Amino acid sequence: MHIITDLDRGGAEMMLLKLVSTLDREYFHSRVLSLDRPGTVGQEMKDQGIRVDTLGMQPGLPNPLALVKAVGILRSWSPHIVQTWLYHADLLGTLAWKISGRGILIWNIRNSYMDLSKYRRTTGWVVKGCAALSSYPRAILANSHASMAYHRRMRYRPNRSVILPNGFDLDRFRPDKTRRIGFRRELGIPEKAPCIGLVARFDPMKDHETFFAAAGMVARKKAGTHFVLCGKGMVPGNRRLGLYMDQAEPGLNVHLLGPRDDIHRIMAGLDLFVLSSSYGESFPNVLGEAMACCVPCVVTDVGGARDVVGETGRVVPPKNPAALAKGMLGLLSLSSAELHHLGLQARERVRKHYSLDKVVSDYGALYEKIAAI
């Protein structure tokens, strides 16, 4: 039984989708319980025959009836393992597990830092509550060493800690000339024009202000560069986003695409990918997706981003537009052959360390080992 905060499109949600749809269903029977509405990812799970239930909770509003419903589901289904994803699900899932008395509990934590001043006060209470309950799970999983180290500083005391990175489908995410040409034609981007992408929801953690300040510097040095952004809130009507663009450089070639389901196609159309986050990242899915498409990355030194990219991209300090711009311009100054070679190295790094088959196999082995204890 997987319990997760919501099933809108995000890193944890997408990893859960890949996991439950790839595990051997004759051997592992997976069911998903979402605190909030099923969302687009939940619908994809249902389409693939995965049972998805929802507790109908509203963000920021405690709901005792949701806890009662969760307890009832656990008692009726009686899973061998209860795995929770993200803080709110960790908290409610632990309470439901304790009351129901069913299965072995494990947590899956997915970030490396949270600036709680930028979120609801209740979120801080939930995080502290999880720290107090952190000895209950049989194991706590994290997708990076940076994430585990941060939570230990937050007084998490796991009985057992396990690092399981995100995994990527190398057949879906791959370099593809047809996708590249089609995507660029859709947006009116010339074939030879430099194209830089950022895939992230509009959130303080993602630091779009720094991205656009750096983009302005790049555009002044590299005329004709296009910037493609997608994710929740990446729309022309976002006033704050518009302010960032106006402050950066008037007339910047920006394409705001909003939420998209064809990230594999977008990545194939880019020359560079940028992660501008100022905190909180553990193992950003978008880095593995870009790298699998042979797209070199420029990333801020947050969470596990440095470890994911390795020597295949550029790592710069967070909240430093000049450094971010320098990283982008440095890669754009390479010859096409040099940039292509760097992209091939990036894909090989994903194949070697983060292929979906390997990661799912590791999850399966862990489940077998825990269930047998």
C-alpha positions, 0 to 999 in steps of 0.5 A: 500500500502506497500512501501519498499526499497527492497525485498531481504531476511532480517528482515523487508522484511520477516516481511512484507511477513508474514504480507501480507500473513497472514492478512485476504485478504477478508478484507485487500487488500495489495499491495507492491511497492519495490524501488529496484528489487523484490528479492526472498521475492518479488517472494514469495509474487507473488507466494502467489498472492500478487501484487508486483510492482518495481520502478527499482531504483539502490542503491545510485542513485536518480531517479526522474522517480521512484518518478513519477511512485510511484505517479502514482501508488498511484493515480491510486490505491488510498489506504486507508493507505500507510505504508513505511518500512526502511529509503529510502522507508520512504523518497520516500514514503512520497514524493509520498504520499504528491504529490499524496494526497492519503491515510493516511501515516504511517512509520515502522522503524526497527533499533535502531542505525546506525553507519553512518560512515560505510555506504554511505554518501547518507544514512546519508542524507536520515536518516536526511531527514526522521527526518525532515519529521517525523511529516507527518506520522499519526503514526510511528511504531517500533518493539522495544522500543529501536528503538523508543527511538533511533529515538526520539534522532535522532529528530524524532517527531511522531504524534503517536508512536506504538510498534509492535514486530515481529511475528513468525510462531510456526508451521514452527519454532519448535523443530524437531528431524528429521530436526535436524538429517537430517541437521547435516548429511548434514554437517557431524556434529556428533549428540552429537557435540556442534553446535552453529549458527549465521544467519546474512549477512556479514555487519559491524553491525553483527560483525563477527570479534568478533564472530570468536574471541569468537568462537576460545576461545570456541573451545579451551575449548570445542573441537569438537564444530561446528559453522554454519553460513549462510546469504549473504556473508557467503561463503568460498570465502569471504577473510575478513571472512577467515582472521577472522577465521585464526586469531581466531583458525586454523582448526576451525570447520566452515560451511559457507552456504551462503544465505539459505531459510530453516532457520527453518531447520537450527535452529532445528539443533543447540544447541545454537544461537548467536547474535554478533552484535555491534549496530543497532539491534532493534528486530532481527527476527533470535532470535525469530526463534531460540527461537521458535525452543527451541534453547537458545540464547547468545546475545550482549546487543544491541537494543531490544535483551535483551528484546526479550531473557528475562531470557531464554538466556545470554546477554553480552556486544558488541564487547567483545569476551571474554564475548561472549565466556563466555556466550556460554561456560556457556550454553554449560556447562549445562546438556542436561536436563537444556539446554532443559528446557531453550529452552522450556522457550524460545519457551514459551516466543515467544508463549506468546509475539511474536506469528505471529497470535497475531502480525498480529491481532495487525497490523489489529486492528491498520489499522482499527483504523487509517483508521477510523480516 
